[in-house]
Amino acid sequence: MFEHIKNPERMQNKVNEHFVDPRMAPDNLVQSLQDILQDRSQLAALMNLGRTSVKSNQEHNIQLLKTIQQADIPVQLMRGKQDTITPPDIAIPKFQEYAHISDKNIHIFENAHHMPNMDASYDDYNSKFKAFMNRTLLRH
């Protein structure tokens, strides 16, 4: 099932798939994952958390979008173009479907995966975030 546990190089490659720049991954990430995956109780807890998280996340995201829609507050969705967990071609239509609000913005970072705040250029991410906040705060 987890054949790459015994092979640190293969596990490092799997970790690297989630970062545009693999240098952004914490140095001890592979060792920490190997430690967790080799301990049956930690592995069972992690798998249970994953299953619960997926279902909970889907329900939470739908509820969050409905709440945003009702509150009619400004929203900026920032995604990584190379996100394999929630690809933009899935995230954007869902965002547009539920977020029928007057002030919504979407920004896709070319060189980022699932967490553009960690993966995209620090300056690029922060400039987009600050511009949105400044525009939003000045409006209200």
Salt bridges, closest charged atoms under 4 A:
GLU3 OE2 - ARG10 NH2 3.18
GLU17 OE1 - LYS14 NZ 3.73
ASP21 OD2 - ARG23 NH2 2.78
GLU59 OE2 - LYS55 NZ 3.98
ASP83 OD2 - ARG79 NH2 2.64
ASP83 OD2 - HIS114 ND1 2.89
GLU97 OE1 - LYS94 NZ 3.42
ASP103 OD2 - ARG135 NH1 3.07
ASP103 OD2 - ARG139 NH1 2.37
GLU110 OE1 - LYS81 NZ 3.26
ASP124 OD1 - LYS128 NZ 2.96
